[in-house]
Amino acid sequence: SPSCPRVGGACPCRVSSVLNRDVKQFGKKHMFDRSEETCWNSDQGTCQWVTLDFPRTVKVSQLHIQFQGGFSSRLCTLEGCRAGEGLVKISDLYPEDINAMQISFAALRAGFQVEETVLDKLKITFENSTDFFGRIVVYHLGVLGERL
């Protein structure tokens, strides 16, 4: 199981798709392994997504994401909820189409921010891929905050 940095160890994660269903080479675990050599690579199609189910309620304050340039998303929609509830939109993020790590702090930078939110589940939907075929490539995904 992937780990969610600083919000409590193992964290079940689901993704919309994996390129050619090759989970060994392109699976979701690679977003959390801290390796510069591995990544999650979605298959083609619109609106790829990642969900994280936290083992305990968390207050999320930062989102760290590193795309491969050319395979990023112009718009990411964040949704979250408490256990047993339906997902509710938290915010829209507008990442840059670059290879560098992008960090969103609660209300720090216009366009790429995360409201401090208490939740048990987080869904990140990649609404608008920069890749013609809709593929998304993520080298690193980190959610920072505190366990409640």
Secondary structure, 3 states (H helix, E strand, C coil): CCECCCCCCECCEEECCCHHHCHHHHCHHHHCCCCCCCCEECCCCCCEEEEEEEEEEEEEEEEEEEECCCCCECCEEEEEECCCCCCEEEEEECCCCCCCCEEEECCCCCCCECCCEEEEEEEEEECCECCCCCCCEEEEEEEEEEEC
